[in-house]
């Protein structure tokens, strides 16, 4: 069984990076730097969401399905810095060569991780291979949009048509899943400033659980799973939830009818 690794990241504006790009004085506060960036972004695009190269990773959560079962967790600890978290992500790919699965990973999560790996000098040879080291990667690698070693569910379900993209929360709810519970991406920066790192990591983990469940449903409709096999995978996820004591998992299980 090829391991399946579903992943999701949470980010905040990179105040230190913005300070470098704009050569701002050190006495300008991080909040002032970020507010200036958001104002400029709103004027340019109508949205204050910063481009991917100016995002800083504060959480990476994963669901790993393998012959050993299912595990959902956040990389590192709440005290770990960005470099350690991003390094763990690429180390995991190097170790397991998994099937990567995301929701909007091609347009957001992976480009952010690419830039942060570049900034921190983080190696990840297997991830970047397009056939130079392993011939199998020439025709199926993590980087090509239409290859399957990384499946961006949002992109695939939209038929690779950007205007047909749909938000994870709404698709999850339409399929009977809990969707987002108590937080969304717009609230992450505020939670981070309040020191609520664990809450961010918990939220990221529930996004991963939604994505994992949708991926199994996708495997059903594309014929990769029989109805019986799909039901078995759903039980695996429900059994995982039933075994957890953390409040965010209890809330997720209760909301999944």
DRENKE-131241 format. One record per residue: residue in three letters; x, y, z of N, C-alpha, C in turn. Coordinates in steps of 0.001 Angstrom, whole numbers, plus 500000, padded with zeros to 6 digits. Each point is the difference from the previous one (the first is absolute). Layout:
! residues N
ALA:X:Y:Z:X:Y:Z:X:Y:Z
...
END
This chain:
! residues 257
UNK:500844:498799:500000:499156:501201:500000:500879:501251:500000
UNK:499819:500848:499007:500723:501267:499974:499388:500906:501063
UNK:500797:500535:500924:499436:500877:501031:499315:501219:499391
UNK:498877:500359:500576:499279:501207:499594:500283:501071:501040
UNK:500473:501160:499564:500291:501099:500910:499169:501211:499597
UNK:498943:500247:500761:499172:501190:499806:500596:501106:500860
UNK:500136:501194:499459:500650:501068:500759:499273:501329:499827
UNK:500231:500879:500960:499444:501348:499953:500933:500894:500807
UNK:500098:501262:499615:500837:500933:500746:499173:501188:500455
UNK:500485:500656:501057:499440:501278:500436:501132:501014:500006
UNK:499687:501214:499569:501030:501023:499849:499556:501325:500610
UNK:500999:500850:500223:499765:501390:500410:500874:500887:499114
UNK:499733:501299:499958:500874:500882:499221:501431:499967:500543
UNK:500962:499983:499089:501413:499937:500377:500514:501415:500254
UNK:499852:500462:501238:500400:501368:500340:501494:500213:499792
UNK:500813:499018:500386:501452:500138:499832:500362:500082:498521
UNK:499338:499193:499181:500264:500041:498567:499575:501317:499380
UNK:498840:500497:500406:499525:501286:499492:500965:501120:500376
UNK:500527:499924:501212:500954:501011:500454:501251:500007:499098
UNK:500446:498796:499611:501163:499897:499119:499684:500537:498604
UNK:498863:499572:499451:499638:500375:498631:499871:501510:499863
UNK:499418:500641:501006:499764:501442:499936:501054:500815:500732
UNK:501001:499326:500575:501086:500683:500708:499447:500951:501065
UNK:499121:499462:500829:499379:500809:501049:500874:500030:501242
UNK:499937:501096:500710:500804:500180:501207:499569:499014:501082
UNK:500916:499529:500838:499665:499017:501034:499024:500511:501042
UNK:499926:501323:500171:499076:500526:501009:498536:499942:499559
UNK:499749:499731:498716:498615:499825:499535:499512:498642:500484
UNK:498875:499977:500707:499506:498757:500599:499534:499016:498935
UNK:499979:498722:500376:499514:498974:499077:498561:500279:499592
UNK:499180:500423:500961:498601:500293:499676:499901:501115:498964
UNK:500833:501015:500136:499968:501110:499043:500469:499538:498624
UNK:501022:499138:499974:500499:499464:498738:498901:499208:499286
UNK:499328:499125:500754:498958:499159:499409:498822:500849:499545
UNK:499609:500981:500797:498872:500853:499623:500314:500777:498726
UNK:501223:500491:499874:500406:500701:498779:499915:499069:498796
UNK:500479:498773:500168:499954:499031:498905:498565:499695:499597
UNK:499133:499850:500985:498606:499695:499699:499313:501172:499305
UNK:500315:501214:500424:499422:501177:499345:500420:500061:498533
UNK:501277:499772:499748:500491:500021:498620:499347:498894:499173
UNK:499826:498841:500627:499389:498874:499295:498539:500297:499673
UNK:499287:500597:500944:498588:500348:499751:499878:501002:498859
UNK:500902:500965:499969:499964:500989:498926:500265:499362:498639
UNK:500868:498991:499996:500393:499370:498731:499012:498951:499526
UNK:499399:499251:500942:499186:498841:499605:498594:499995:500585
UNK:499741:500844:500991:498706:499964:500672:499956:499031:501156
UNK:501071:499241:500215:500099:499039:501094:501286:500266:500769
UNK:499967:499758:501320:501215:500227:500782:500842:498734:500163
UNK:499651:498928:499263:500753:498754:500097:501306:500138:499236
UNK:501102:499813:500681:501310:500234:499401:500405:498866:499062
UNK:500882:500285:499034:500454:498952:499061:500774:498910:500728
UNK:500125:498853:499351:500526:498810:500671:501429:500180:500500
UNK:500829:500781:499308:501393:500129:500431:500145:500874:501243
UNK:498916:500618:500428:500024:500831:501206:499161:499383:501110
UNK:499814:498681:499937:499285:499256:501033:500998:499203:500833
UNK:499795:499982:501296:500855:499228:500914:499204:498825:500544
UNK:500567:498817:499972:499315:498783:500453:500032:499907:501522
UNK:498822:499817:500601:499938:499817:501456:499471:498618:500379
UNK:499463:499255:499033:499530:498633:500284:499945:499208:498708
UNK:500391:498741:500103:499799:499030:498924:499397:498760:500647
UNK:498815:499620:499553:499336:498809:500538:499878:498945:498917
UNK:500019:498746:500424:500026:498882:499051:499072:498880:500460
UNK:499482:499271:499026:499335:498716:500234:500776:498966:499205
UNK:500534:499013:500684:500768:498941:499340:499220:498696:500073
UNK:499658:499443:498834:499321:498710:499915:500974:499020:499379
UNK:500325:498953:500750:500942:498994:499527:499560:498637:500520
UNK:500825:499010:499786:499688:498665:500509:499956:499977:501525
UNK:500569:501015:500632:499989:500087:501456:498750:500682:500535
UNK:499107:500436:499112:498772:500636:500432:499940:501462:499607
UNK:499249:500785:500773:499805:501417:499727:500498:500823:501175
UNK:500732:501048:499672:500476:500930:501013:499776:501407:499495
UNK:499483:500890:500861:499836:501412:499660:500682:500819:501083
UNK:500888:500891:499603:500777:500757:500976:500576:501250:499354
UNK:500541:500879:500826:500698:501189:499521:501493:499796:500173
UNK:500769:500438:499034:501442:499783:500021:500663:500829:501101
UNK:500948:499374:500679:500738:500699:501037:499146:500308:501210
UNK:500393:501061:500709:499257:500453:501181:499596:501455:499814
UNK:499176:500478:500899:499559:501390:499931:501160:500968:500202
UNK:501098:499517:500589:501157:500864:500263:501000:500006:498840
UNK:499863:499078:499054:500968:499909:498907:499890:501184:499050
UNK:501140:500405:499449:500019:501066:499025:499609:499514:498621
UNK:499839:500947:499092:499553:499676:498648:500952:499041:499297
UNK:501296:500224:500134:500949:499155:499282:499853:498535:500391
UNK:499857:499732:501295:499872:498621:500465:498739:499349:499452
UNK:498901:500752:499976:498730:499449:499523:500078:499662:498512
UNK:500516:500940:499218:500104:499774:498554:500983:498877:499707
UNK:501090:499936:500746:500971:498926:499819:499345:498643:500231
UNK:499176:499882:501028:499325:498731:500294:499097:499575:498846
UNK:499355:500963:499359:499129:499671:498873:500807:499354:498865
UNK:501085:500642:499610:500802:499462:498899:500729:498723:500406
UNK:500374:499894:501272:500618:498758:500477:499028:498832:499882
UNK:498726:500249:500282:498994:498944:499909:499826:499507:498573
UNK:500023:500918:499050:499899:499599:498595:501227:499197:499597
UNK:501165:500440:500461:501236:499293:499691:499979:498578:500549
UNK:499408:499828:501184:499990:498697:500659:498972:499049:499405
UNK:498792:500500:499720:498899:499113:499625:499628:500032:498521
UNK:500420:501033:499245:499549:500200:498621:498493:499748:499893
UNK:499198:500752:500732:498568:499701:500065:499226:500563:498810
UNK:498748:499594:499925:499026:500656:499142:499563:501261:500752
UNK:500321:501175:499473:499602:501252:500648:498590:500381:499582
UNK:499226:500504:500966:498633:500443:499738:499793:501334:500712
UNK:499356:500930:499322:499724:501308:500608:498693:500557:499456
UNK:499588:501098:500590:498907:500805:499451:500583:501388:499737
UNK:500178:500335:498738:500622:501253:499572:501502:500002:500251
UNK:500581:498828:500135:501430:499922:500245:500849:500490:498849
UNK:499537:499824:498775:500793:500414:498840:500124:501516:499898
UNK:498962:500700:500430:499993:501453:499848:500456:500741:501245
UNK:499912:499331:501166:500380:500705:501226:501020:499234:500845
UNK:499596:498874:500574:500846:499321:500992:501393:499685:499466
UNK:500071:499354:498848:501309:499611:499481:500843:501195:499560
UNK:499447:500993:499282:500831:501169:499701:500540:500686:501256
UNK:499185:500100:501046:500506:500583:501251:501166:499163:500526
UNK:499822:498681:500043:501054:499124:500497:501249:500073:499121
UNK:499819:500179:498702:501142:500154:499100:500835:501227:500393
UNK:499327:501131:500158:500717:501231:500324:500647:499920:501379
UNK:499304:499403:500975:500577:499910:501346:501192:499046:500017
UNK:499934:498916:499211:501142:499102:499896:501188:500725:499369
UNK:499728:500832:498999:501060:500765:499350:500624:500994:500980
UNK:499163:500708:500741:500486:500999:500954:500862:499355:501083
UNK:499574:498828:500494:500714:499345:501094:501077:499023:499517
UNK:500083:499764:498684:500989:499070:499477:499723:498559:500388
UNK:498736:499581:499860:499579:498665:500425:500030:499045:498808
UNK:500784:498927:500073:500034:499039:498890:498801:499061:500018
UNK:499635:499534:498847:498922:499016:499883:500099:499336:498642
UNK:501064:499246:499806:500373:499530:498653:498894:499200:499323
UNK:499384:499094:500723:498949:499171:499416:498839:500854:499512
UNK:499609:500975:500775:498869:500845:499632:500255:500736:498688
UNK:501214:500474:499786:500303:500818:498828:500370:499182:498770
UNK:500121:498704:500140:500437:499144:498892:498954:499972:498887
UNK:500430:500253:498778:499105:499915:498837:500507:498943:499013
UNK:500772:499049:500526:500473:498910:499166:501499:499920:499873
UNK:500724:500957:500551:501456:499995:499902:500616:498895:500848
UNK:499419:499754:501182:500520:498955:500892:499182:498719:499913
UNK:498713:500141:499832:499097:498851:499942:499162:500124:498729
UNK:500177:499087:499068:499305:500099:498709:498488:499995:500160
UNK:499477:499345:501050:498547:499974:500212:499438:501402:500194
UNK:500826:500902:500496:499529:501362:500274:499922:500846:498726
UNK:500543:499496:498906:499930:500765:498756:498553:500132:499528
UNK:499221:498972:500238:498622:499985:499504:498967:500165:501114
UNK:500473:500027:501247:499078:500195:501122:500803:500540:501179
UNK:499991:501326:500161:500762:500619:501076:499121:500934:500825
UNK:500575:500585:501029:499238:500849:500909:499746:501400:499455
UNK:500742:500408:498972:499959:501388:499559:499022:500260:498856
UNK:499791:499036:499117:499165:500219:498818:498521:500047:500374
UNK:499307:500986:499490:498602:500214:500372:499119:498809:499639
UNK:500256:499350:498887:499128:498934:499532:500511:498609:500361
UNK:501041:499914:500804:500452:498710:500506:499264:499678:501298
UNK:500047:498729:500386:499176:499565:501136:500785:499715:501275
UNK:501320:500129:499970:500764:499751:501230:499613:501016:501069
UNK:499608:501183:499555:499296:500943:500872:498633:500246:499398
UNK:498954:499705:500757:498633:500236:499546:499427:501185:500764
UNK:499805:501103:499289:499297:501145:500566:498518:499782:499706
UNK:499281:499548:501007:498597:499626:499789:499163:501148:499448
UNK:500232:501204:500497:499218:501135:499520:500234:500207:498510
UNK:501242:499913:499581:500344:500224:498602:499437:498895:499114
UNK:500134:498748:500448:499516:498861:499213:498484:500041:499855
UNK:499298:500222:501105:498536:500012:499956:499462:501161:499163
UNK:500775:501071:499912:499601:501141:499173:500366:499795:498536
UNK:500562:498832:499671:500411:499751:498629:501129:500902:499563
UNK:500823:500449:500962:501129:500900:499748:499537:501326:499392
UNK:498780:500381:500344:499457:501291:499554:499904:500892:501237
UNK:500800:501042:500047:500105:500810:501217:498671:500568:500462
UNK:499149:500406:499078:498733:500611:500406:499036:498985:500619
UNK:500328:498711:499884:499160:498961:500599:500529:499541:501362
UNK:501059:500613:500488:500513:499655:501323:498928:500222:501059
UNK:500009:499163:501024:499007:500102:501075:500705:499922:501350
UNK:499458:500673:501020:500638:499970:501320:499810:498653:500696
UNK:501011:499589:500725:499960:498732:500722:498801:499922:500929
UNK:499753:501043:500751:498925:499989:500993:498661:499653:499364
UNK:499671:500648:498888:498694:499791:499380:499879:498612:499378
UNK:501053:499538:499346:499948:498668:499395:499902:498936:501088
UNK:500744:500183:501090:499947:499039:501103:498582:499919:500567
UNK:499387:501139:500240:498643:500020:500552:499009:499369:499028
UNK:500159:500279:498713:499119:499400:498999:500090:498476:500008
UNK:501159:499474:500395:500203:498550:500036:499728:499402:501379
UNK:499424:500803:500896:499629:499485:501310:501090:500049:501049
UNK:501102:500656:499695:501112:500127:500942:499847:501270:500836
UNK:500740:500121:501097:499827:501165:500870:500420:501327:499383
UNK:500980:499977:499073:500519:501268:499503:500818:500691:501070
UNK:500112:501317:499886:500816:500755:500949:499228:500225:501296
UNK:500719:499868:501116:499374:500107:501315:500704:501073:500829
UNK:499372:501149:500163:500499:501006:500929:501087:500918:499486
UNK:500621:499701:498884:501069:500836:499474:500065:499838:498495
UNK:500517:501033:499346:500340:499875:498584:501294:500762:499765
UNK:500482:499956:498775:501305:500583:499713:500110:501473:500351
UNK:498901:500742:499906:500044:501434:500284:500242:500304:501475
UNK:499789:499004:500854:500156:500208:501445:501350:499533:500529
UNK:500818:499416:499141:501251:499403:500467:500970:501064:500515
UNK:500147:501105:499293:500960:501017:500427:499635:500562:501365
UNK:498716:500278:500208:499563:500502:501305:500259:498991:501094
UNK:499714:498726:499727:500244:498948:500989:501494:499889:500295
UNK:500838:500118:498975:501437:499919:500206:500491:501150:500876
UNK:499498:501208:499770:500419:501147:500814:499582:499830:501455
UNK:498921:499268:500227:499558:499737:501375:500718:498799:500618
UNK:500901:499384:499260:500746:498860:500511:499242:498693:499961
UNK:498946:499917:499186:499147:498813:499958:500495:499015:498926
UNK:501248:499569:500153:500613:499141:498995:499326:498626:499955
UNK:499682:499471:501158:499350:498685:500039:498645:500041:499304
UNK:499268:501088:500161:498698:500131:499332:500180:500003:498482
UNK:501059:500653:499522:500277:500022:498563:500341:498596:499512
UNK:500831:499293:500747:500381:498646:499619:498788:499070:500004
UNK:499130:500154:500988:498784:499176:500058:499089:500274:498806
UNK:499858:501267:499664:499178:500368:498841:500576:499410:498714
UNK:501329:500070:499872:500660:499453:498810:499774:498490:499911
UNK:500034:499326:501143:499774:498547:500015:498585:499651:499544
UNK:499006:500784:500393:498628:499696:499565:499827:500266:498509
UNK:500707:500984:499463:499989:500202:498544:500560:498775:499294
UNK:501072:499440:500564:500597:498798:499430:499016:498834:500054
UNK:499279:499873:501116:499017:498918:500123:498903:500136:498953
UNK:499509:501223:499784:499008:500224:498947:500540:499609:498636
UNK:501232:500423:499717:500614:499702:498702:500226:498507:499824
UNK:500449:499334:501073:500226:498563:499929:498698:499258:499677
UNK:498922:500373:500673:498705:499350:499755:499520:500251:498579
UNK:500215:501217:499494:499606:500301:498626:500845:499222:499001
UNK:501264:499800:500313:500853:499228:499101:499515:498553:499897
UNK:499609:499408:501112:499479:498632:499953:498704:499948:499185
UNK:499193:501026:500120:498763:500069:499199:500332:500155:498519
UNK:501048:500770:499715:500472:500151:498619:500486:498663:499455
UNK:500707:499243:500828:500455:498672:499587:498820:499085:499672
UNK:498901:500197:500703:498781:499227:499711:499442:500360:498622
UNK:499846:501290:499732:499331:500382:498746:500876:499720:498784
UNK:501320:499948:500191:500869:499705:498856:500264:498506:499853
UNK:499392:499185:500856:500107:498558:499864:501227:499384:500633
UNK:500795:500795:500724:501182:499453:500664:499629:499241:501272
UNK:498807:500284:500547:499478:499277:501163:498618:499458:499662
UNK:499739:498777:500383:498640:499477:499913:499175:500634:501113
UNK:498673:499935:499906:499180:500524:501107:500357:499364:501336
UNK:500334:498722:499983:500366:499317:501243:501341:500518:500533
UNK:500949:500183:499103:501310:500511:500406:499891:501442:500494
UNK:499148:500783:499350:499785:501376:500444:499398:500021:501405
UNK:499005:499162:500234:499385:499929:501325:501029:499613:501058
UNK:500925:499121:499626:501046:499589:500925:500927:501168:500325
UNK:500314:500828:498995:500861:501165:500238:499298:501031:500874
UNK:498702:500161:499812:499236:500903:500860:500047:499508:501442
UNK:499904:498707:500189:500078:499437:501359:501375:500251:500614
UNK:501039:499925:499187:501351:500268:500502:500079:501418:500574
UNK:499439:500964:499270:500028:501380:500475:499125:500170:501245
UNK:498825:499395:499988:499119:500112:501176:500640:499333:501218
UNK:500673:498879:499792:500684:499328:501113:501132:500859:500545
UNK:500714:500674:499110:501048:500917:500449:499401:501085:500886
UNK:498904:500599:499538:499366:501078:500764:499510:499506:501353
UNK:499426:498811:500020:499461:499445:501235:501086:499760:501046
UNK:501224:499800:499532:501100:499703:500921:500690:501263:500533
UNK:499562:501187:499534:500665:501241:500394:499274:500679:501160
UNK:500787:500603:500881:499433:500723:501149:499974:501506:499803
UNK:500744:500510:499018:500105:501443:499813:498637:500597:499641
UNK:499656:501162:500558:498681:500619:499755:499694:500235:498522
UNK:501011:500369:499206:499693:500289:498590:499590:498743:499256
UNK:500514:498848:500416:499590:498755:499357:498629:499559:500480
UNK:499711:500230:501255:498662:499670:500498:498938:500853:499299
UNK:500326:501285:499789:499077:500886:499303:499823:499551:498550
UNK:501091:499611:499363:499926:499549:498609:499148:498739:499884
UNK:500242:499046:500897:499237:498742:499958:498518:500242:500253
UNK:499693:500904:500913:498598:500292:500308:499295:500686:498833
UNK:500745:500794:499245:499414:500743:498875:499889:499143:498738
UNK:500676:498865:499973:499984:499128:498819:498887:498978:500173
UNK:498889:500285:499410:498816:499132:500160:499958:498933:498914
END
